Amino acid sequence: MRVLVTGGAGFIGSHVVDRLLADGHRVDVVDNLSTGRSEFVNAKAASHACDIRSTRLDAVFAAAEPEAVVHVAAQAAVARSTADPLTDASVNVLGTIGVLASCRRRNVRRVVYISTGGAAYGDTDVIPTNEDHPARPTSPYGVSKVAAESYLTCWQGLTGGSTLSLRLANVYGPRQNPLGEAGVIAIFAHRLLRGERCIVHWDGEQTRDYVYVEDVADAVSRALDRPEARGILNVGTGVEVSVNELYGRLAVLAGVTGAPEHGPRREGDWRRGALDATRAGEALGWKPLTTLEAGLAQTMAYFKAAHTEKP
């Protein structure tokens, strides 16, 4: 199948590209490289430097001739969304509309959208949370991602194509940016290996569901193979892990005994989060295969290697 991956030079997108190529698909990548890195793009994929909001996007679609699109490109920083909601909406809402418009003009029949779980649901009444729970986003980022899901549903009705939104838990693994505000595992690993003190925001007892990036790529692969799967599906482990526990596990792997600093609660943060992925199992045959212990070890090994390579 010919597949176009938006944001394919980024953390999640590049792992998706690797998996789809391994599956035998022909893959094109479109990325503006604002946060993605060209060295993350698999050499077997065709790469196009373009913003999804650009009028040049149609030319990329014409060159790629995709039968399916995996839409990963996004403004994904919660803090930036609260500070600059206009830019957040421009990328996540208007950018998605642009992608869907190009899909319609090129007669793309399948769109898999990478959405958010925790930021969409916010603080919920039931943990782990399933797809029936109302969306209660606490940040503009969450609002913009949920809005984009509705545009996908609308596009499906207008075109007769099929769309699936994957609401991801907190994704972690190799290639995650350790210098941003998102991705606490990457941030902690990077700082611990550099001998820098980590900052735990709030009291550290807030919980998240951590899912390994290769398991996410597996969910995307299965979603492309099953165009009958539509709507919204959660992708997570269903297990709550506190930030304090996470720090403790990573500190042991890094050989650090010191305690972290504590900072204030960040605007837009929520208390508890874990996703019920039962329906992804039923619709896609998917389940997380990587334990947190194994995933953290692999992630720490990646950052250790990157740390060692630096002069």
Secondary structure by P-SEA (a helix, b strand, c coil): cbbbbcccccaaaaaaaaaaaaaccbbbbbbcccccccccccccbbbbbccccccaaaaaaaaacccccccccccccaaaaaacaaaaaaaaaaaaaaaaaaaaaacccbbbbbcccccccccccccccccccccccccaaaaaaaaaaaaaaaaaaaccbbbbbbbccccccccccccccccaaaaaaaaaaacbbbbbcccccbbbbbbbaaaaaaaaaaaaacccccccccccccccccaaaaaaaaaaaacccbbbbbbccccccccbbbbbaaaaaaaccccccccaaaaaaaaaaaaaaaaaacc
